[in-house]
Amino acid sequence: MSQNTAARTVTANDHGKLDIRALVLLAILLAAGLILNFTVGKAISSMSAGMISPEFIISAFCLTILIVRPNIGQALVIGLISAAVIQITTTSPFIDFAAEGISAMVMAVIVRAGMRGGAAKVTPLVGTFVTTLLSGVIFMLIKMAMVGAAGELAAAMLPVVAATAVFNAILVQALYIPIKKALKLDD
């Protein structure tokens, strides 16, 4: 009787866990996002007369959600942590907690639904665009409720929100595959 003593290797995707590895990834991406907000973000905003104000923190949490694939509750935690970091640079304190919390949960739903089949190729782009747009609209609506001047504020903010959503979507789409490969993750 012959025995097969060859070792078997089982590989599994490390998705869906908000563990230390996921939190470290979030921390690294948020730190990078914060630095980019202070430098590149300010430069792009100045060069575009404020018409494009990239929010690299949103890009950071979108990338984290794409890689980690958290459940809705975990995505909320990611959004709230991201909002806490945004408090360092924001001119409107506390609004981001609602905007990023809700947006992160929506991103998690989009990722869960879209990372199968052919849609997986555009999910980073579409998910980040929707997430950034939603975050900006929530931020804008809360700001309008606080200060009034709804028409003027919406007219000023909507083009910036849309341009920022396009910018963030392209950035995350471009970074997702290299980060996924660097972390040796499969879909």
Buried (B, 14 or more C-beta within 10 A) or exposed (E): EEEEEEEEEEEEEBBEEBEEEBBEBBBEBBEBBBEBBEEEBBEBBEEBEEBBBBBBBBBBBBBBBBBBBBBEEBBBBBBBBBBBBBEEBBEBEEBBBBBBBBBBBBBBBBBBEBBEEEEEBEBBBBBBBBBBBBBBBBBBBBBBEEEEEEEEBBEEBBEBBBBBBBBBBBBBBEBBEEBBEEEEBEE
